[in-house]
C-alpha cells in the first residue's frame, strides 16, 4: 500500500542545522558549498530522511549532473542510479554547457546512469526495485499533463518497504496565494500544494498525514530561495532579475504493507 506519510515545508531552522553539520558535496554544475538556497537544505534533508543502509538501491529522478547519488554510494554503500534524459528527447541544449552527459558513466562509475525519464515506463527502470526514489527541485519542471504518469512510474519501481522522497519548489508569490485563498472569484481553484496532493492521490497513493496550509507559505520561518542564489544561478547567471522566491515542499511516500498506518515523524 502506497501512502503519503509526511508533508511539510522546509524551514530556515532546518537549513541552519544542516549548515552546522557542514554537509557538502563535491563541486558539480549548479552547486557550490556556500549556497544558502533551498537546495542547500534539500540535499541534506534527503540524506537525513532516507536513513540509508548498505546495499540499498537508490535513484535520483532528474538528477542530471548531481553527485548526491555518488555521495550515498561512497558514504553508505548504496547501489546508486540517476534517471534523466538530460533534455535530449526534446532537443534541449541546456545541459551541453556542462559537458557531454554520456561521459558521466566513465567519470563516475559508482553511479548507474539511465538516459530516460520516469513517466515513459521504461524497462530500464525495473519493477519494485528501488529502496529509495528521490528528487530535488525537479518535479515542478515536468509538464502538468505528464506528472501523474511520472508518479505512477515511480510507484511502479518502488519496492515493498521502500520510500520516495521529493522536494518540490512552490511559489510564495503573494498575489498567487491570495488568489488561491479567494478562488471563488478567480479561475485559480487550487494552490500548488493542493495540486501536488491531487496528482499524488490520482497516481494511486493514499494520504496519511496533514498537509501544509497554503497560507503558511507566508510564514517568515519558511525557507525560500535566497536573493544571492537567484542572482548567481538563475538564468541569466550573475544578472539582475525579478525576485519571486520559491519555498520547498517536502514529501515522503512509503510502500507499506500494513493497512493500519501510523503517521511518520521524521523530525
C-alpha positions in Angstrom: 0.0 0.0 0.0 1.4 3.4 -1.0 0.8 6.2 1.3 1.9 9.8 1.7 3.2 9.8 5.3 4.9 13.2 5.5 4.3 16.6 4.0 5.8 19.8 5.2 7.6 23.0 4.1 11.3 23.4 4.5 12.3 25.8 7.3 15.1 28.2 8.0 15.8 26.4 11.2 16.4 23.1 9.3 18.8 24.8 6.9 20.8 26.3 9.8 21.0 22.9 11.4 22.3 21.3 8.2 24.8 24.2 7.8 26.1 23.5 11.3 26.6 19.8 10.3 28.7 21.1 7.4 27.1 18.9 4.8 29.0 19.3 1.5 29.2 17.5 -1.9 31.9 17.6 -4.5 31.5 20.5 -6.8 29.3 20.0 -9.8 27.3 22.3 -12.1 24.8 24.4 -10.2 26.2 23.6 -6.8 28.7 25.4 -4.5 29.2 24.7 -0.8 28.5 28.3 0.1 24.9 28.3 -1.2 22.1 29.2 1.2 19.3 28.4 -1.2 16.7 25.7 -0.9 18.9 23.0 -2.5 21.4 23.6 0.4 18.5 22.4 2.5 17.1 19.8 0.2 20.1 17.5 -0.3 21.0 17.0 3.4 17.2 16.6 4.0 17.2 13.7 1.6 20.1 12.1 3.4 18.5 12.6 6.8 15.1 11.4 5.8 16.4 8.5 3.7 18.1 6.7 6.7 20.2 4.9 4.0 21.8 1.5 4.6 24.5 -0.6 2.9 23.2 -2.3 -0.2 20.1 -0.3 -0.7 19.1 0.6 -4.3 18.6 4.3 -4.7 17.8 6.5 -7.7 17.7 10.3 -8.2 14.9 11.3 -10.6 16.1 14.1 -12.9 19.4 14.2 -11.1 21.4 15.1 -14.2 24.9 16.1 -13.0 24.1 15.7 -9.3 26.7 14.0 -7.2 24.3 13.1 -4.4 23.9 9.5 -5.6 27.7 9.2 -5.7 27.8 10.6 -2.1 25.2 8.0 -1.0 27.3 5.2 -2.6 30.5 6.4 -1.0 29.1 7.2 2.4 26.5 4.4 2.9 27.4 1.7 0.3 24.2 2.2 -1.7 23.7 1.0 -5.2 23.3 4.4 -6.9 21.4 5.3 -10.0 20.4 8.5 -11.8 17.4 8.6 -14.2 17.4 11.6 -16.5 17.3 12.1 -20.3 19.1 15.5 -19.9 16.5 17.0 -22.2 17.8 15.1 -25.2 14.4 13.9 -26.4 13.2 17.5 -26.6 16.4 18.7 -28.2 17.2 20.8 -25.1 20.8 22.0 -25.3 20.8 23.5 -21.8 22.8 20.6 -20.4 25.5 20.8 -23.1 27.1 23.8 -21.4 28.3 21.5 -18.6 29.7 18.8 -20.9 28.5 15.7 -22.6 26.3 13.7 -20.2 27.4 10.4 -21.8 30.8 11.0 -20.4 29.4 10.8 -16.8 29.3 6.9 -16.5 33.0 6.7 -17.1 33.8 9.7 -14.9 31.6 8.3 -12.0 31.5 4.5 -12.3 29.9 4.4 -8.8 26.6 5.6 -10.4 24.5 3.8 -13.0 23.1 6.4 -15.4 19.8 5.7 -17.3 19.2 8.3 -20.0 15.4 8.0 -19.8 12.8 9.9 -17.9 10.3 8.4 -15.5 6.8 8.5 -16.9 7.9 6.5 -20.0 7.5 3.2 -18.1 10.9 2.2 -19.5 12.0 -1.4 -18.8 15.4 0.1 -17.9 13.7 1.1 -14.6 12.8 -2.3 -13.0 9.6 -3.1 -11.3 9.6 -3.0 -7.5 13.4 -2.5 -7.4 14.4 0.6 -5.6 14.5 1.1 -1.8 14.5 4.9 -2.3 13.4 7.1 -5.2 14.1 10.8 -4.7 14.1 14.1 -6.5 15.5 17.6 -5.6 13.7 20.6 -7.2 12.9 18.6 -10.3 9.2 17.6 -10.4 7.9 21.1 -10.8 9.7 21.3 -14.2 7.6 18.5 -15.5 4.6 19.4 -17.8 1.4 19.2 -15.8 -0.2 16.7 -18.1 2.8 14.3 -17.5 3.0 14.5 -13.7 0.6 11.7 -12.9 2.4 9.3 -15.2 5.7 10.2 -13.6 4.4 9.4 -10.2 2.7 6.1 -11.4 6.1 5.1 -12.9 8.0 5.9 -9.7 5.3 4.0 -7.7 5.8 1.0 -10.0 9.5 0.9 -9.4 9.4 1.3 -5.6 9.9 -2.0 -3.7 7.7 -3.0 -0.7 9.1 -1.2 2.3 10.7 1.4 0.2 10.1 5.2 0.2 10.0 8.2 -2.1 11.5 11.5 -1.0 10.7 14.6 -3.0 11.5 18.3 -2.6 9.3 20.4 -4.9 9.6 24.2 -5.4 6.3 26.0 -4.8 5.5 29.7 -5.3 5.4 32.2 -2.5 4.0 35.0 -4.7 1.5 36.9 -2.6 -0.9 37.6 -5.4 -0.9 33.9 -6.3 -1.5 32.8 -2.7 -4.3 35.3 -2.1 -5.9 34.2 -5.4 -5.9 30.6 -4.2 -7.5 31.5 -0.9 -10.1 33.6 -2.7 -10.6 31.2 -5.6 -14.4 31.8 -5.8 -13.6 35.0 -7.8 -10.8 33.6 -10.0 -10.1 30.7 -12.3 -7.4 29.7 -9.9 -9.0 26.8 -8.0 -6.1 25.0 -6.3 -2.8 26.1 -4.8 0.4 24.5 -5.9 0.4 22.4 -2.7 -3.1 21.2 -3.3 -2.4 20.5 -6.9 0.6 18.2 -6.0 -1.5 16.4 -3.4 -4.2 15.7 -6.1 -1.5 14.4 -8.5 -0.2 12.1 -5.8 -3.7 10.8 -5.0 -4.5 10.3 -8.7 -1.4 8.2 -9.1 -2.7 5.7 -6.5 -1.3 7.0 -3.3 -3.4 7.4 -0.2 -2.8 10.5 2.1 -2.0 9.6 5.7 -0.7 12.9 7.0 -1.7 16.5 7.4 -1.0 18.9 4.5 0.6 22.3 4.9 -1.8 25.2 4.7 -1.3 27.5 1.7 -1.2 30.5 3.9 1.7 29.1 5.8 3.9 29.9 2.8 3.9 33.5 4.1 5.4 32.5 7.5 8.9 34.0 7.8 10.1 30.7 9.3 9.6 29.0 6.0 12.7 28.8 3.9 12.6 30.5 0.5 15.3 30.8 -2.2 17.8 33.4 -1.2 18.4 36.5 -3.3 22.1 35.7 -3.9 21.3 32.3 -5.3 18.6 33.8 -7.6 21.2 36.4 -8.7 24.1 34.0 -9.3 22.5 30.8 -10.5 19.1 31.5 -12.1 19.4 32.2 -15.8 20.8 34.6 -16.9 23.5 33.9 -14.3 25.0 36.8 -12.3 22.5 39.3 -13.6 19.6 41.3 -12.1 16.2 39.7 -12.5 12.8 39.6 -10.8 12.9 38.1 -7.4 9.9 35.7 -6.8 11.3 33.2 -4.3 10.1 29.7 -4.1 9.5 27.6 -0.9 10.2 23.9 -0.8 7.5 21.3 -0.3 8.9 18.1 1.4 7.1 14.8 0.6 7.6 11.3 1.8 5.7 8.4 0.1 6.1 4.9 1.7 5.2 1.5 0.3 3.8 -0.1 3.4 2.0 -3.5 3.6 0.2 -2.8 6.9 -3.2 -1.2 6.1 -3.3 0.4 9.6 -0.8 3.2 9.1 0.5 5.5 11.7 1.8 8.9 10.8 5.5 9.1 10.2 7.5 11.7 12.2 10.8 12.4 10.5 11.9 15.4 12.6 
